[in-house]
Amino acid sequence: MSRATAVRAVLAAAVLLVSVFITLTMSPRLGLDLQGGTRMVLQAKDSGTTKADRESTDRTLEVLRQRIDSLGVSEPTLTRSGEDRIIVELPDVQDPRQAAEVIGKTAQLTFHAVQGPGAAPAAEAPDTETPDGKDTPDGEPLTLSDEQGRSLALGPERLSGAGVKDATAAFDAQGGAGWTVSLDFEKDAGRDWTRLTGEAACHPAQDERRRVAIVLDQKVISSPQVDPSVGCNVGLPSGNTQITGSFSADEARDLALLIKGGALPVPVEIVEQRTVGPTLGAAAIEASAKAALIGAAATALFITCVYRLFGALAAVALAAYGVISYAALVALGVTLTLPGLAGFVLAIGMAVDANVLVFERAREECVLRPNRSLRSALTAGFRNAWSAVADSNVTTLIAAGLLFFLGSGPVKGFGVTLAIGVLASMFSALVIARALTEVAAGSRFVSAYRGVNGIARPGRVRTWLTRRDPRLFRSPRRWLLFSTALVAVAVLGITVRGVNLGVEFTGGRLIEYSTSRPVDVDTARDTLAAAGFGDAEVTTAGAGDLSVRTGKLDNDGEHALRTALAAEGGETTKVRDELIGPSLGDELRRNALIALAVAVFVQLAYLAVRFRWTFAVASVGALVHDVIVLVGAFAWLGRPVDGIFLAALLTVIGYSVNDSVVVFDRVRELWARSPRAPLATVAERAVLQTVPRTVNTGMGALFILAALAVLGGDSLADFALALLIGVCVGTYSSVLTAVPGAILLERSSKAPPPVRSKGGRRTAPAKRRDPLDNGARV
């Protein structure tokens, strides 16, 4: 064993031991779509006095944290997103109405003097109310209904909730007042409170003007009278204020909570809300675990059959990759979402790509030099495959980065797990698999029996291609015409059938229900129409579940909709609930287009730097071809295009460019050896040499995707379908669209062929016999 091999073996053992320790001692952090609960995205809005910037949003987040902590939710998560958004995750909260009532929509707390009875209830005179709770523009007082529904005329805002220091509920056993709420104000706010109550005390007892109204979100939550013992212009001191009444324990606690937590610096609006039942999350975990095990087992078996002993060692490295990447997710505290779990499973299939590239290059070395030792051929395989491995993984990392920075919600989780998977796969292939195969290559038995090691023979695909010697690019325009026809069919589907944009892009609400009694779609549609939900779209979801899609629908409306379904289907359980505001839907749609544009530009720039501009343009053209065909396929199939589809689409972009990079890397290498050869001839040889890698890597990914599509359940079916279509189309376009495009661009540009630099001089290296060149000439 050489020193380098020993270092790799020690490093691999150390990383595996740490990974196993983390796996056994730490638990993963599951997202709400896996453990069940409610996720809300709140949009901060400008108020009359405060701008919704980063600072005010942070203060709002802390106030909301106090409110949610009072709910008793276990391990709630609140984070700021961007400048003016707050993400709230509430595990195990299945009814978002409870959370929404406490969090509030605008949640502005104000204190007002009561000027007397109002002319009409607030509901009958909506034009007299203003969003900030102050006087109306025409100078008339604000009119709202009190706790008993009586109309009150309120003066301007005298004190805001920002001045409330504390509010507590307590039972007054000695005074016999029952449950009370005690108020404490900040220093300056305390003086304002004393002045406000002192002015109210100047009016006779039982006079409406002796009351002080506490208003939250344009609703009077309490309007107590100042005690008769308080003198005129004396008022109540800050630390000695009690609100009494016929409160129950819950009413007193709720009032104290609203007063204490009502001081939001800026109003907030719920722009996104997702609720997932725990049973759905458990089923998704189980289905994904089955898909991962079966897909990984099929991939390992396939690689073992193709590469024999070295394939089996690569399968061992693949298992190590799974442990390392899982441990990295747990150690970094990454929230594992459903798309992230799918990305973890998908990365298993893609992790074999580096091994396949190395083994195929080692096979070429054995074919070129039959007398070369197995160990030196393997070393040459790792060396020659390095540039393709590096470039292909960088392109996938670019796609993962775009998912993280331009995506939202679960799509970010997919980008993180994909990036970790790529890095872990490189480590498993270049360190673990290399250490194992180098140790095996040093064995006399493995070197002596060429059929055992798996790389000393050319392989069936390579042998068949050598015998047939197909001329793929005699007429490159033929392939481009076929690709153009595919794009035309896809565009026709987009134009005729239309793209079924999901609720994430259009705004609205999507809810899935499970009923105790079977309810067919037509009956459910008629039932909802009779209940006033005539615009609701009802479809089936899963095993007998119902999916209801509506436009704007608040939580009270959702409760009424569920009640209507329960009258027909018995006990109705909400399995999934997604609410997207129209502004957020527009933003997501805009961000999706930006993500695609950025992906195209970044890939173009990277490939232009690493290769030639003609290769870069051809690769990006194939990339755009894949995007259009995939969207068109979903349009023809009528499948929804949502955030999960966007994650799959950006992954397909990385996969497509990955394949193009491998092909063009070989074109660059062969053309540098034969700079005077026509590009079409060089491209044919490069494609035929990389076909075994393309086939074997594609089969590894297809095993995983097929397992996800069949066993992943409804939540992952569309994701797996998009990737299946994308992988097939991407494999085709990377060879038969990108390469012909590069050939035609080179012919039109007349750019000089690439040469390697050596010692500061531009030279072409000595030619080597190509293993696919059988010497036949026409």
N, C-alpha and C positions, 0 to 999 in steps of 0.2 A: 504494500500500500504506500503510495507516494505521500509526501508531506501535505500537498494540497488536498488530496482525498481525505487524509486524516483530519484536517482542519474542517472540511465540509461535514464530515461525519460527526465530529464533536459539536459543531454549531447546530446541525440538524437535531441531534439528541437533546441539546440544551433547550432549544425552542420547543420541541415536542413535550419535554417534561414540564416546562412552564405552562404550555397550553393545556395539557392534561390536568394539571393542578388547578388552573383557573376554571376549567370545565366542571370539575368535581366540586369546587368550593363556592362558586358564584352562580347566581341565577340570571337569566337574560331579562332585560327590561322590555316587556311586551307593550306594543302600542294598543290603543283602544280598540282597533279593528281586530285584535287577537284576544284581548281579555274582556272586551265588552265595556261599554260606558259611553259618555257623551263628550264630544269635542266641539268647541265653539271658537269662532274667530270673530273678535270684536273690533270694529272700526271706530277709532276716536274721531270726534267731530269738533270743529271750532265752536266755542261758545261766544257769548256777547263780549266777554272780557278776557278770554284765554284762548291762545292758538294751540291747536293739537299738534305739538311738536314732540321730539324725543323726551324732553324733560317732563312735560305734562303727562305724557303717556306712561312714563315710569311711575309717576305719583299715582296715577289712576290704577296702575297694576297693583300697587301695594294696598290701596283701599279695597280693591276687589279681592285680594288675597285674604284680608281680614274677614270679609263677608263670607267667602267660600269656606274658610276654616270654621266658621260658626255653623256651617251646614253639617259638619261631622263627616265629610267625605274623606275616605282614606287615601292618602298620598295624592292630593290634587297637584296638577302642574300648571303654572302660569308663566308664560314667556312672552317677551315683546318680539314682534316680527316687523322689521323695517322701522320706519319712523313713527307710525301711528296705528299699529295693529297689535292686538293682544290675543294670544292663543291660550285657551283655557281647556284643560283636559281633566275630566271628572270620571275616574274609574267607577264602575258599578252603578252609575246613575243612568237609569233607563228612561226616566220621564224628564225630559229637558224643561218642562214647564216649571218644576220646582226650582231648578237652577236659574232659569230666566227671570223668575219673579224676584229672586234675591239679588241677582246680578243687576237686573234692571236694563232698560233699553237706553234711557238717557240719564236717569239716576242723578238728578240735580236736586239737592236739598236746600230749601229756603225757609225763612221765618218771616211772617207777615202780620201786620196789625189788622184786625177785623174792623171794617168800617160800618158794618151793619148787615141786615139781610140783603141778599142779592135779588135782582129783578127776576131772574130766571135761572134754572139750573145750567151748569156749564154745557151740558149736552145739547141744550136748546139754543145756546148762543155761542157757537164755536168761534164766531168772529171776534169775540171779546178776549180770547186767550192768546197769549204769545208764548213762543217756545222757551223764552228765558224766564218766564214767570213774573215779569215786571208789568208796569202799566201798559195799557194798549196805546197805540199811536195817537188816538184821539183824546187821550187823557182820562178816559173812563176807567174805573177800578176793575181789577181782575175779578171775575165771577167764577167760583167753583163750588162744588157740593161738599158738605162736611161728611163726617162719618155716618150720620143718620140720613143723608140724602138731602138735607136742607141747603138751600142756596145761601152763600155768603159772599159779600162784597169785600175784597181784600185790598189793602193798600200795597204800595210798592215793597219790593224786597228790602228788609231791614238788616238781615243777617243771613249768611250762607252757611251751608253745612261744613265748610272748610274750617269754621271756628269751633266746631264741636271737639272737645278733648276726649270725653268719655260719656257713655250712656250705659247704665246697668239696670237690670230688672231685679227687684227684690220683693220679698213678702213682708209687709208691715204688720207684724203680729201685735205689737204694743199699741199702736195708734188705731188699729182696726180698719185701716184703709185697704187691706187686702194687697193685691199685687200692684206695685208702683214702678215707675221708671224715673231714675235719678239722672240729672244732667249736670255735666261739668264742661265749662267753656275755657278756651284759651284766654289770655289776659285781656287783649283788646276786645275780643268777641264777648267776654264776660261783661264789660262795661256797656256794650251795645245791647246785650240781653237785659241788663238791669234797667236801662233807659226805656227799652220797648215795653217791659212789664210794668214799669212805673207809669208810663202814659196810659196803658190799658187800665191800671188801677184807679185812674181818675173818673171812671164811669161807674154807675151804680151796679150793684150785684144783679145777676141774671140778665144784664144788658149784653147784647151781642158784642158790643164794642169793648167789653172787658175780656174778651177772648184773644188768644194768640194762635194763629194758624201755622202749623208745621206742614209744609208742602213738599212732596217727593214725586218727581216725574208727573207734574201737573195734577196730582191727586192729594187731597188733604188727608194725611195719615193720622193727624191728631189736632184738635183745636180746643185745648183746655182753657178754663176760665182762671183768671188770677184770683187767688184766695182772698176772701173779704178782709182778712187780717192785714193784708199788704196795703200800705198807705199810698196816696197819690204822689207820683213822682219819686217814690222811694224805690220801688221795684224789688225784684228778687236777686239776691247775690248768686254768683256763678255756681259756687259749690253747694248751695242749699236750695236746689230746685227739684221738686218732685212733681211728676205728672200722675195724678190719681184718677181712678175710674173703675168701672166694673170689669176689670181685666181678668181674663184667665191667665194661667201661667204661660201658655204658649203665646197668647196675644201680647203679654208684657215683654216676653223675650223677643218676639218679632219686631215690636215697636222699638225696643232698645237697639236691636240689630240694624234696623233701617236708619235710625237717627245717627248711630255711631258710624256706620259704613256708608251713609248716603252722601258723604262729602267727596264726590268725584270732581277732580279739577276740570274735566271736560266731559261732555256727554259721550256715550258709546252706543253703537248700533250693531246688532248681530248680523253679520254678512255671510256667515257660513256656520252650519251646524250639522254634525254627524253623530248618529247614535247607532251602536252595534250591539246586538244581544250577545250575551256570553256564550250561548250555544253555537251561534254562527262562528265566533272566534275559535272555539274549541274544535269545531268541525274543520275549519280552515287549517289549523295547526296539524290535525291528524291527517288530512288529505295531503298537505304539503310534505309531511314526513314520509308518508307512503310513496309519494311521487319521487322524493329524493332518494329513498332507499332503492326502489325498483329501477329508477333511471340510472343511478350511479352503478348499481350492480350490472345492468345491461351494458353500460359504457365500459366498465372494467373488464367484463367478459369479452366484449368486442376487441378492445385493445390487446388483451392477452392472446386472442386467436390470431390477430394480425402480426403482432411482434413477439409472440412466444414468451420466452423468459424475460426479456427486457420489457415487454408489455405488462407482464405480471408485476415486475418491480415498479413500473409506472403506476399501476393500480394501487400498489402500496403507498406510493407517494401521493396519489389522489386521496386516499383515506387520510393521510397525514395532513393534506391540504384542508380537508373538511374540518379536522380538529383545530388546526391553527386559525383558520378564518373565523370559526365559531368563537374561539377563545378571544380573538381580537375584538369581535363585536361586543362580547360581554365585558371585557376589560375596559374598553373605551366608553362603555355606558351608552352605546348606540341603541336607540329605541327601535326594536324590531317590528316593522309593520308587515301587513300582508304582501304588498309589492316588494318590500325588502326581503321577506322570506322567499318569494319567488326569484328575486335576484340572486340570493344565496344558492338556491337550487340550480338556477341557470349557470352560474359561474362554475359549478362542478363539471358540467358538460364542456365548458370552454377551457377548463384548466388543463385538459389533455392536449391542447393545441401546441404548446411549447414542446412537450414531449414528442409529438408527432413530427414537428419541424426538425428536431434534432435527429430522431431516428431515420427520417428520410434522407437527411444530408449524410448521415453515417452510412446508409445503404449505398448512396452514390459513391462514397469513397471506397467501399468494398468492391463495387462493380468496376470502378476505374482502376484500382490496384488490387487485384485478387490476392496477391501475396502480402499485402499490408496486414500488420497485426490488428486484432480486434480492438485493442485498447487505443491504438493511435487513430484508427478510423473513427472511434467514438469521440475522441478528443477533437478531431477535425470537424465532426458533425456539430459539436457544441460551438466551436469557434465560427464555423460558416453560418450557423443558424442564428447567431446572436443578433445581427442587425435586423433580420426579419422579426425576431421575437420582440426586440426592443420597440421597433416602430409600430408593430401591430398592437402591443399592449399600451403604448402611448396614445394611440387613436382611441382605444376603448376607455382609457382614463379621461380623455378629453370629453367623451360622451357622458361619462359618469359625473364629471365636474359640471357640465351643462345641466344635467338633471338636478344636481344639488343647488346650484346658484339660481337657476331660472325656474325650477319646479316649485311646488308647494305641497305641504302636507305629506301624504304617504310617498309621493314621487321623490322627495328628498331622501327618504329612508332607502328607497331603491338605489338611488345614486351612491349613497354611502356604502351599502353592502356590496354593490358592484365594484366600487373602487377597492375596497378591502379584499374582495375576492380576486381581483386582478393581481394585486401585490402579493397575496398569499400564494397564488398559482405560480407566479414567477419564482418565488422562493422554493416551492415544492419541486418545480421542474429543474431549476438551475443549481439547487443545493442538495435537496434530499434525493431526487431521482438520479442526479449525477453521481452522488456518493455511492448509491446502491449499484448503479450500472457499472461504475469504474471498478468496484470491488469484484463484481461478477465477471467483468471482462478480464481481470487478472487471473481467473481460474483456467487451468489447462483444459479441463473438461468442457467448459463453455466455449473456449476458442477452438477446440478440436472438432466439435460437432456443430457444423454450420447450421443445421436445422433447428438447433435448440435455442440459440441466442436471439434469433428473429431478425437480425439486421445484416447477416453475412450474405443473404440471398436477396435478389432484387424485388421480390414480391410479385403477386399475380397481376396487379393493376399496371405496374411498371413494365412487366414482361409483355402484357397484351398491347400496351401502347407502343413498345419498341417494335413489335411484330407488325402492327397495323400502320404505324407511321402516318397518321392522318395529317392532311394539309388544311388547317383550320382557317387560315387567313389569306387564301388566294383571292377572295373577294370580300374584304372587310365590310363593304357597304351592305352586303347581304344581312349580316348580323345586326347592323344598325337599323335597317329597315324593319326587321322582326321586332327589335326593341321599340321602335317607333309605333308599330302596330299594337304592342302591349300597352304602351302609354295611351294611345288613342282609345282603346277599349276601357281603360281605367277612367279617363276623362269623360267618356260617354256615360259610365256608371255614375260618376259624380254629378254630371249635368242632368241626367234623366232620373235616376233614383234619388239623388240628393244624399248628403252626408247626415247621418243620424247623430247629431251632436248631443252628447250627454248633458245632464243637468248641470254639470260643472261649468260648461261653456255657455249655456243658455240662461242659467238662473232658474229658480223654481225649487220644487221639493220632490224627492223620490223616496218612497217608503215601501218596505216589504213587510207583509203580515203573514203570520201563520195562524190558521183557524182550526178549531177542534173538529168542526164538521166541514167536509169538502164543499167548496163554493166555486162554481164555474165562472169563467170570465164574464160571460154575458149577464149572468145574474148579479154579479158584483157590480158591473157597470150600471145596470138598471137601478140597483139599490142606492148607489152613490148619487146617481142623477136625481132620484127622488128626494134625497137628503140635501140637495142643493149644490152638488159637486158635479155638474153636468160636463165640465171641461176636463175631468180627470181621465187620464189614459190608464187602462187596467190591462195588465198582461200577466202571464204566469212567470214564476220565478222559483227554480228549484223543484223539490218534490211536493207539489201541491200548494206552494205558497203563492201569494198574490203580490204583484208589484204595482204600485199606484204612483203615477207621475202627474203632478199638478203645477200650476203656475205659483203665484205668490200665495203662501198659506202659513199663517202663524201657528203657534203651539196650541192655542185654543181650537183653531180650525182643524188641526190634526186630531185632537181628542174627539171632536164631533165626528170626523170621518171614521175613526176607529170604532166609535160607538155604533155608527150606522152599519158597518161591516159585522160587528158582533151580533147585531139583531138577526143576521142571516146565517153567520158561520159559527155562532157560539163563542166560546172563549177565544179572543183574538189577541195574539202576542206580537208586539213589534219586534221584528228581527233586525231591521236595518232602517236608518233614517238619515237622509242627506238633504240639507237645506242650503242653497246657494243664492245669495242676493244677486240681483241683476247687475249691480256695479262690479261685484267680484267676478261674475260670469264673463262680463266684457273684458275685465282685466286678465283673466285666465286665458281667454281666447287670444288676446293681444300678446300675452307672454308666450303662448305656444308658437305663434308665428315668429316672434323674436327669437325664441330658442332654435327654431329650425333655421332661420337666417344666420344666426351666430354659428350654429353647427356647420353649415355649409362654408361660411367664410373661414372659420378656424381650420377646418380640414383642408381647405384649399391652400391656405397660407403654410400649414405644416408640410403638406406634400410638395408644395413648390420649393420649399427650402431643402427638404430631404432628397427630393428627386429632381425632375425637370418640370417646367411649367406645363408642358404638354401632357405629361403624366398626371399632374395635379388636376388640370381641367377635365381630362377624361375620367378620372376617378370621381370627381364631384358631379360630373354629368351622370355617371352610373348611380351615384348616391341619390340625386334628384329623381332619377328613373325609379329607384326602389321606393322612395317616399310616395310618389304619385301612384304607382301600381298598388302599394299596400293600402292607401286610402281608398283607391278605386275598388279594390277587392272587398273592403268592409262596406263600401256603399252598395255594391251589388248584393252582398249577403245581408244587408240591413242591420249589421251589428253596430252597437253604440260606439261612438268616438268620444272618449272621456279622458280623464287624467291618467288612468292606467294604460290606455292605448298610447298616450303621449310618451309614457315611460318606455313602452315596447318599441315605439317608432324611433326614439333616440337611441335605443339599444341596437336596433337594426342598422341605424346609420353607422355606429361604431363597428358592428360586425361586417357590414359591407365594405367599409374602408379598410378594415383589417384584412379581408381577403385580397383587396386590390393591392395593399402594401406588400403582401407576400409575393404576389405575381410580379409586380413592378420591381421589387428588390432583386428577383432573379433576372428580370430583363436587364436591369442596370448592370448586374454582374457579368452576364454573358455578352452584352454589347460592348462592355469595356474590354473584354478579351478579343472580340472580333469587331473592331470599330468600323470596318469597311463593309461588313455584311448588312444586307437590307434589314430594316427593323422588323418587317413581317416575318422573315425567316427566324430572326432571333426570338421574336415574341412566340412563335410556334414552339420552339424548343423550350422556352421558359415555361409556357403554359403546360406542356406535356410533362415537364419535370416536376411541376408543382401539383399536378392533378392528384397523385396519391395522397399528398397532404390535405388537399381540399376535400377529397372524398372521406378520408378517415376522420378529420376534424368535424366535418359536417354531420357524419353519422353519430359521433359522440354527442353533439348538441341535439340532434333529432331524437335520440333516445330519451334525453331529459325532457324535451318539450312534449314528446308524445305522452310521457308519463304524467306531466303536468296537465295536458289537455284532457286525458282520460280520467285521472284520479284526483286532479286538483280541485274539483268541484266547480260550481257556477262562478264563484268569485274569481277564479283563475283561468277559466275556460277561454274567455276573450283574449286575455293576456297571452296565453300559450298559443292560441290560434294566430294572433298577430305576429308572434315571433316565428312560428312555423312557416307562415307565408313569407315573412321577411328573410329568413335564413335561406329558403329555396330560391327566392328571387335574387337575393344578394349574391349567392354563390354563382348564379347564372350571369348576372350583370358584371361582377368583378372580372370575369374572364371574357365573356362574349359581348360586352358593351364597352367596358373601359378600355380593353386592349385594342379593339378595332378603332375606337375613337382616337386613341393615342397614335396609332399608325397613320390615320388620315391627317391628324394635326401635324405630325412630324413631316409628312410629305409636303404639306402646304407651307410650313415654316422654314424648311431647309436649314434647320439648326445643325451644327456639327455634332457628331456622336460623342458620348461621354468617354473619357479616358481617365485612368488613375494617375495620381501624382506620386512620384517617387524621387526623393532627393531634390525636390524643387523643380523637376522637369516633368512635363506631361508625356507619359509613355503608355503604351499598351502592353499589358503583361503577356507572357508567353502563352500560346494556345495550349489547351488540354483537350484530350479526346472527350467528346460528350457521350455519356452512357446511352443516350437515346439515338445517337448518330450511328446507324448501322452500315454506313458507307454506300448505300444505294443512291444512285443519282439518275435523273432522267435527262 
